[in-house]
Amino acid sequence: MIFDRLFQKKTKKQIPYYANSDMTSIKWRANSEQRNMAARLFSSPEFQSIWSIMIQERPSKNPIPLGVSTDVLAQQASFVAGYEYALEKLQSLSHENDQALKDPEMNFSED
């Protein structure tokens, strides 16, 4: 009985995921109630303190050590770009669609 407990497979604790898969930022911003909810959230003092920490500790403020490889530089640059995009996307949820930031356009031309 003790051995059964010792060698029993442990199941991973499932983290609840509450995201609505049909929701996009454009649909969110099209709904005035959801925009107002985001504006109320951004104006709350608790969220403002969290937001200031996120802004102050953004990865673009971290110095890059000398002599790192181009792979590390590319990884750091993509991480910084993703972080900045996420901050801007989150902040845009309280604005109407025409005022919000546009999704980046990919341009692979050799102009």
JOMO-V804338 format. One record per residue. N is the residue number from 1. RES is the residue in three letters. PSI is psi in radians with two decimals (NA if undefined). OMEGA is omega as a letter, one per 20 degrees, with the letter a starting at -180 (* if undefined). D_CENTER is the distance of its C-alpha to the mean C-alpha in Angstrom with 2 decimals. Layout:
N/RES/PSI/OMEGA/D_CENTER
N/RES/PSI/OMEGA/D_CENTER
This chain:
1/MET/-0.74/r/46.42
2/ILE/-0.71/r/44.78
3/PHE/-0.60/r/44.06
4/ASP/-0.71/r/42.44
5/ARG/-0.64/a/39.95
6/LEU/-0.70/a/39.34
7/PHE/0.20/r/38.71
8/GLN/2.38/r/36.98
9/LYS/2.32/r/33.67
10/LYS/2.34/r/30.86
11/THR/2.48/r/28.42
12/LYS/2.46/r/24.73
13/LYS/2.18/a/23.42
14/GLN/2.25/r/21.24
15/ILE/2.23/a/18.02
16/PRO/2.42/r/17.90
17/TYR/1.95/a/15.30
18/TYR/0.16/a/15.54
19/ALA/2.45/r/13.50
20/ASN/1.99/a/15.86
21/SER/-0.33/r/15.92
22/ASP/-0.23/a/17.75
23/MET/2.32/r/15.31
24/THR/2.93/a/13.64
25/SER/-0.56/r/12.39
26/ILE/-0.75/r/15.94
27/LYS/-0.67/r/17.60
28/TRP/-0.84/a/15.70
29/ARG/-0.33/r/16.80
30/ALA/-0.34/a/20.24
31/ASN/2.06/a/20.91
32/SER/-0.59/r/22.16
33/GLU/-0.73/a/21.89
34/GLN/-0.64/r/18.17
35/ARG/-0.75/r/17.78
36/ASN/-0.67/r/20.11
37/MET/-0.73/r/18.28
38/ALA/-0.67/r/15.06
39/ALA/-0.71/r/17.49
40/ARG/-0.71/r/19.19
41/LEU/-0.78/a/16.13
42/PHE/-0.48/a/15.31
43/SER/-0.16/a/19.01
44/SER/2.49/a/19.42
45/PRO/-0.59/r/20.37
46/GLU/-0.81/a/18.38
47/PHE/-0.60/r/15.02
48/GLN/-0.64/r/16.34
49/SER/-0.68/r/17.05
50/ILE/-0.76/a/13.64
51/TRP/-0.70/r/12.18
52/SER/-0.62/r/14.95
53/ILE/-0.74/r/14.20
54/MET/-0.65/r/10.63
55/ILE/-0.78/a/12.43
56/GLN/-0.57/a/15.41
57/GLU/0.44/r/13.94
58/ARG/2.55/a/11.80
59/PRO/-0.30/r/12.94
60/SER/-0.25/r/14.93
61/LYS/-0.15/r/17.35
62/ASN/2.27/r/18.31
63/PRO/2.53/r/21.58
64/ILE/2.20/a/22.10
65/PRO/2.63/r/25.36
66/LEU/2.55/r/28.28
67/GLY/0.20/r/29.41
68/VAL/2.74/a/26.23
69/SER/2.87/r/26.33
70/THR/-0.50/r/24.84
71/ASP/-0.76/r/22.76
72/VAL/-0.70/r/21.11
73/LEU/-0.76/r/20.71
74/ALA/-0.71/r/19.13
75/GLN/-0.78/r/16.70
76/GLN/-0.72/r/15.82
77/ALA/-0.71/r/15.60
78/SER/-0.62/r/13.25
79/PHE/-0.77/r/10.92
80/VAL/-0.77/a/11.27
81/ALA/-0.74/r/10.88
82/GLY/-0.69/r/7.58
83/TYR/-0.81/r/6.33
84/GLU/-0.71/r/8.41
85/TYR/-0.72/r/7.49
86/ALA/-0.71/r/3.91
87/LEU/-0.79/a/6.30
88/GLU/-0.70/r/8.93
89/LYS/-0.74/r/7.76
90/LEU/-0.74/a/7.23
91/GLN/-0.50/a/10.50
92/SER/-0.21/a/12.16
93/LEU/-0.26/r/12.34
94/SER/0.08/a/15.42
95/HIS/2.75/r/17.24
96/GLU/2.85/a/19.47
97/ASN/-0.70/a/18.84
98/ASP/-0.35/r/21.25
99/GLN/-0.29/a/19.72
100/ALA/2.85/r/16.09
101/LEU/2.64/r/14.80
102/LYS/2.58/r/15.89
103/ASP/2.50/a/14.10
104/PRO/2.50/r/15.26
105/GLU/2.37/r/18.61
106/MET/2.30/a/19.80
107/ASN/1.89/a/23.17
108/PHE/0.34/r/25.17
109/SER/2.78/a/28.46
110/GLU/0.62/r/30.61
111/ASP/NA/*/31.59
